[in-house]
Amino acid sequence: MRRSAPTLTDVAKLAGVSEITVSRVVRNKGSIAEATRARVQEAIVKLGYVPNRAAGALASAGAPLIGVLLPSLSNIVFPEVLRGIHTALAATGYQPLIGVTDYDPVKEQDLLSSLLAWQPAAIITTGFEHTDATRQMLAGSRVRVAELMDIDAEPIDIAVGLSQRRAGFDAGRHLVERGYRRFGYVGHDWNADHRARLRYEGFRAALAEAGLGVIAEERFDGSSSTIAGRQTLAVLLSRKPDVDVVVFSNDDMAVGGFFHCLGANIRVGRELGLFGFNGLDIGQALPVPLSTIRSHRFDIGRIAVEKLLESSERPEEKLIVDTGYEIIAGATA
């Protein structure tokens, strides 16, 4: 049985102050001693308390809201997820409140607190990598929660996505079956993109099963991009020019790798194999279509909304929806 959401009174009792003092801290009004403010804020985090800012005009207008937290909108992956969310919401009367976390768990925590203050009907967030305070707020709220893109852990309520680790494994096994033996890897910041690390772990597991390993790898210290992929492949090949295939953390990076090969007169698919992840249109539009794995991003967003709106009650049992993926043979590996 889920506990009831914490109240302002609960915070006041835990902090040992009056409800008026808690209200002043929450609204950042009036003069409050720093020690008292810190004690109240600590109680808020511990309880997962969220003030209700929807008690005024918005609530009286009856505007139904769905909170949506995505790590990025500059990466084409998440606009496609958002398109699925918008499509599913179109005929429902619900409107999305969108926040962008920039892959920062603390920023996600702050945005979630703001979103929950508007008393949304549901929350959509990305992945399972939350701060303790975020997890506390999500678990303690009365709203249904969908976590997207990954299904390799237990969700708070609903998970919609694919097994990132299994996708990496299948990529590795596919390339081994294609006859590749000297593997390189080009990636980006795993601290920001945990799902890229899960795919890497699956990829390494497939190689190990075949008695193989990665003989060279380079990771760009930052977010993924075409430029990062081009530069990082150049570094890897300068160190280990005899790799016969390079697996990239995603298609953005792989497309950059293709451009490096174009400039260096390396015949992709003949002298060097390239393999990506996501199945972006730009990869398939290359002169040599990119070999990759396609994730069903639109469906992830659409199905998440549909599952959230099936009931106003939180599910008694955790629900995991596997949207799957497919290997695109392409011509680069």
C-alpha positions in Angstrom: 0.0 0.0 0.0 1.3 3.4 -1.0 1.7 6.0 1.8 -0.1 9.3 1.5 1.8 12.3 0.1 3.6 14.3 2.9 2.0 17.5 4.0 3.3 20.9 5.2 2.4 19.7 8.7 4.6 16.7 8.3 7.5 18.9 7.3 6.9 21.2 10.3 6.9 18.3 12.7 10.1 16.8 11.4 11.9 20.1 11.3 10.6 21.2 14.7 9.2 24.5 13.5 5.8 26.0 12.9 3.8 25.5 9.7 4.1 29.2 9.1 7.9 28.9 9.1 7.7 26.1 6.6 5.4 28.1 4.4 7.8 31.0 4.5 10.8 28.8 3.5 8.8 27.2 0.7 7.7 30.6 -0.7 11.1 32.2 0.1 9.3 35.0 2.0 10.3 36.8 5.2 13.4 36.6 7.3 14.4 33.1 8.3 17.5 32.0 10.2 19.9 30.1 7.9 20.0 27.2 10.4 16.2 27.0 10.5 16.0 27.3 6.7 18.5 24.4 6.3 16.5 22.3 8.8 13.3 22.8 6.9 14.9 22.1 3.5 16.4 18.9 4.9 13.0 17.8 6.1 11.4 18.6 2.7 14.0 16.5 0.9 13.8 13.6 3.4 10.0 13.5 3.1 9.7 14.2 -0.6 7.3 17.1 0.2 6.1 19.1 -2.8 4.1 22.3 -2.3 0.9 22.6 -4.3 1.1 25.6 -6.6 -1.9 24.6 -8.6 -4.4 25.6 -5.9 -5.1 28.9 -7.6 -6.2 29.8 -11.1 -4.7 26.9 -12.9 -6.5 24.3 -10.7 -9.7 26.2 -10.8 -9.5 26.3 -14.6 -9.4 22.5 -14.5 -6.4 22.2 -16.8 -5.2 18.6 -17.0 -1.4 18.4 -17.2 1.2 15.7 -17.9 4.8 16.5 -16.6 7.5 15.5 -19.1 11.2 15.4 -18.3 13.6 14.7 -21.1 17.4 14.9 -21.1 17.8 16.8 -24.3 15.9 18.3 -27.2 19.0 19.1 -29.4 19.4 15.3 -30.0 16.9 14.1 -32.6 16.1 11.0 -30.4 14.1 12.9 -27.8 12.0 15.1 -30.2 10.8 11.9 -31.7 9.8 10.6 -28.3 8.1 13.9 -27.6 6.2 13.6 -31.0 4.9 10.3 -29.8 3.8 11.9 -26.5 2.0 14.8 -28.3 0.3 12.4 -30.7 -1.1 10.3 -27.9 -2.2 13.4 -26.0 -3.8 15.1 -29.0 -7.4 13.9 -28.4 -7.3 13.6 -24.6 -7.5 17.2 -23.5 -4.2 16.8 -21.5 -1.3 19.2 -22.1 2.4 18.5 -21.5 4.6 20.5 -19.2 8.1 19.9 -20.5 11.4 20.2 -18.7 14.9 19.5 -20.1 17.4 18.1 -17.7 20.6 18.2 -19.8 21.4 14.7 -18.4 21.8 16.2 -15.0 20.1 14.3 -12.1 20.2 17.3 -9.8 18.5 19.5 -12.5 16.0 16.7 -13.0 15.3 16.8 -9.2 14.7 20.6 -9.3 12.5 20.4 -12.4 10.5 17.5 -10.9 9.8 19.5 -7.7 8.5 22.4 -9.9 6.4 20.1 -12.0 4.8 18.2 -9.1 3.9 21.5 -7.5 1.4 21.9 -10.4 -0.3 18.6 -9.4 0.0 16.9 -12.8 -2.1 13.8 -13.7 1.1 11.9 -14.4 4.9 12.3 -14.8 7.0 11.0 -17.7 10.8 10.9 -17.1 13.7 9.2 -18.7 15.7 6.3 -17.5 16.2 5.0 -13.9 19.1 7.2 -12.8 17.5 9.6 -10.3 18.7 11.2 -7.1 17.4 9.8 -3.9 15.3 12.9 -3.5 13.8 12.5 -6.9 12.9 8.9 -6.3 11.4 9.9 -3.0 9.2 12.5 -4.6 8.1 10.2 -7.4 7.3 7.3 -5.1 5.6 9.5 -2.6 3.4 11.4 -5.0 -0.1 10.4 -6.0 0.6 10.6 -9.7 1.4 7.8 -12.1 5.0 7.7 -13.3 6.4 6.4 -16.6 10.2 6.0 -17.0 11.2 5.8 -20.7 14.0 4.4 -22.9 15.2 1.6 -20.6 13.8 -1.6 -19.1 16.8 -3.1 -17.5 15.8 -2.1 -13.9 12.6 -2.0 -11.8 10.4 1.0 -12.5 8.6 3.1 -10.0 5.3 2.4 -11.8 5.7 1.9 -15.6 8.8 1.4 -17.8 8.5 1.8 -21.6 11.5 1.2 -23.8 14.1 -1.4 -24.7 16.8 -3.4 -23.0 19.9 -1.3 -23.8 22.2 -4.0 -22.6 20.6 -6.6 -24.8 20.7 -4.2 -27.8 24.5 -3.8 -27.3 24.8 -7.6 -27.0 22.9 -8.2 -30.2 25.0 -5.6 -32.0 28.2 -7.4 -30.9 26.9 -10.8 -31.8 25.8 -9.5 -35.3 29.2 -8.1 -36.0 31.0 -11.3 -34.9 28.7 -13.3 -37.2 29.6 -10.8 -40.0 33.3 -12.0 -39.5 34.8 -9.0 -37.7 37.5 -9.8 -35.1 39.4 -6.6 -34.4 36.9 -4.3 -32.6 37.2 -0.6 -31.7 34.8 1.5 -29.8 34.1 5.3 -30.0 31.8 6.8 -27.3 30.8 9.9 -25.4 30.4 10.8 -21.7 28.9 7.8 -19.8 28.3 9.8 -16.7 25.7 11.8 -18.6 24.4 9.0 -20.8 24.0 5.8 -18.7 22.2 4.0 -21.5 25.3 4.2 -23.7 27.3 2.5 -21.0 24.7 -0.3 -20.8 24.9 -0.9 -24.5 28.7 -1.0 -24.2 28.5 -3.6 -21.5 26.3 -5.7 -23.6 28.5 -5.3 -26.6 31.6 -6.4 -24.6 29.7 -9.4 -23.2 28.9 -10.6 -26.7 32.6 -10.3 -27.7 33.7 -12.1 -24.6 31.2 -14.9 -25.4 33.0 -15.3 -28.8 36.5 -15.2 -27.1 37.1 -11.6 -28.4 37.5 -8.2 -26.9 37.8 -4.5 -27.8 41.4 -3.8 -28.9 41.0 0.1 -28.9 38.5 2.5 -27.5 38.2 6.3 -27.2 35.5 8.3 -25.4 34.8 11.9 -26.0 34.5 13.9 -22.8 31.2 15.5 -23.5 27.9 14.9 -25.1 27.5 13.1 -28.4 27.7 14.9 -31.7 28.7 14.5 -35.2 31.9 16.6 -34.7 32.8 14.6 -31.6 32.4 11.3 -33.5 34.7 12.6 -36.3 37.4 13.8 -34.0 37.3 10.8 -31.7 37.5 8.2 -34.5 40.5 10.1 -35.8 42.2 9.8 -32.4 41.4 6.1 -32.2 42.7 5.3 -35.7 45.9 7.3 -35.0 46.6 4.9 -32.1 45.3 1.7 -33.6 44.9 1.8 -37.3 44.5 -1.9 -37.7 40.9 -2.2 -36.2 38.5 -3.7 -38.8 35.3 -2.4 -37.3 34.3 0.5 -34.9 31.1 0.5 -32.8 29.9 3.9 -31.9 27.8 4.9 -28.9 25.1 6.3 -31.3 24.3 7.3 -34.8 25.4 11.0 -34.3 28.9 9.8 -33.4 28.9 7.2 -36.2 27.9 9.7 -38.8 30.9 11.9 -37.7 33.1 8.8 -38.0 31.9 8.4 -41.6 32.9 11.9 -42.4 36.3 11.3 -41.0 36.7 8.3 -43.2 35.5 10.3 -46.2 38.2 12.9 -45.6 40.9 10.3 -44.9 40.0 8.2 -48.0 39.1 5.2 -45.9 36.6 3.0 -47.8 33.8 2.4 -45.3 32.4 -1.1 -45.4 35.5 -2.4 -47.1 38.6 -1.1 -45.2 36.7 -0.3 -42.0 33.3 -1.2 -40.7 31.2 1.4 -38.8 28.2 0.5 -36.6 25.9 3.0 -34.7 22.7 3.0 -32.6 19.3 4.6 -32.9 18.5 4.2 -36.6 18.4 8.0 -37.4 17.4 9.1 -40.9 20.6 10.9 -41.4 22.5 7.6 -41.1 20.4 6.0 -43.7 20.8 9.0 -46.0 24.6 8.6 -46.2 26.1 7.5 -49.5 26.8 4.2 -47.7 23.8 3.6 -45.4 24.8 3.2 -41.8 24.7 -0.2 -40.2 22.9 0.3 -36.9 20.1 -0.6 -34.5 16.8 1.2 -34.7 14.9 2.0 -31.5 11.2 2.7 -31.7 11.3 6.2 -30.2 7.9 7.5 -31.4 6.2 4.4 -30.0 8.0 4.7 -26.7 6.4 8.2 -26.2 3.0 7.2 -27.5 2.7 4.0 -25.5 3.9 5.7 -22.3 1.0 8.2 -22.5 -1.5 5.4 -23.3 -0.5 3.3 -20.4 -0.5 6.3 -18.0 -4.0 7.3 -19.0 -5.5 3.8 -18.7 -6.3 4.5 -15.1 -6.1 7.4 -12.6 -4.8 5.0 -10.0 -1.2 4.0 -9.6 -0.7 0.3 -10.6 -0.4 -2.3 -7.9 2.2 -4.2 -9.9 5.1 -2.7 -11.8 4.5 -2.7 -15.6 7.3 -3.1 -18.1 6.6 -2.5 -21.8 9.3 -3.7 -24.2 9.1 -1.8 -27.5 12.0 -3.7 -28.9 14.5 -2.7 -31.6 15.8 -4.0 -34.9 19.2 -4.4 -36.5 19.5 -2.4 -39.8 22.1 -4.2 -41.9 23.0 -1.1 -43.8 26.3 -1.2 -45.8 28.9 0.2 -43.4 29.5 -3.0 -41.5 
